[in-house]
Amino acid sequence: MTPGQLRHIGLVACSRAKAASAMPARQLYVSPLFRAASSYAESRYGHGPWFILSPLRGVADPDAGLAPYDLSLRQLSPKRREA
C-alpha cells in the first residue's frame, strides 16, 4: 500500500449467542446474523483485515481464541461502546 491510499477493513459485531467452549472468535459466535455477516466479511476481505467488535476484547481478531462470556455490546454504556 502506498501513502495516501485508503485501506478498508471489515467490522462485524459479536452476538449474544455463543458456543459452549473456547474456540477461535469466528466460531464462538453462533447467531444467524453473525454467521451471515462474518461470511460476507470473509468473502469481501478474505482472512485479511476484518475484525469482530467484542465488549470483552474491543476489536478481536477472528482467529483469536476466546472463551464464552456473558456480556453484550448492548449492555455497555454509550460511552464504553464509543471507546
Summary of the structure (lengths in Angstrom):
residues: 83
radius of gyration: 13.5
end to end distance: 27.8
largest distance: 43.8
contacts: 199
relative contact order: 0.24
helix: 31%
strand: 22%
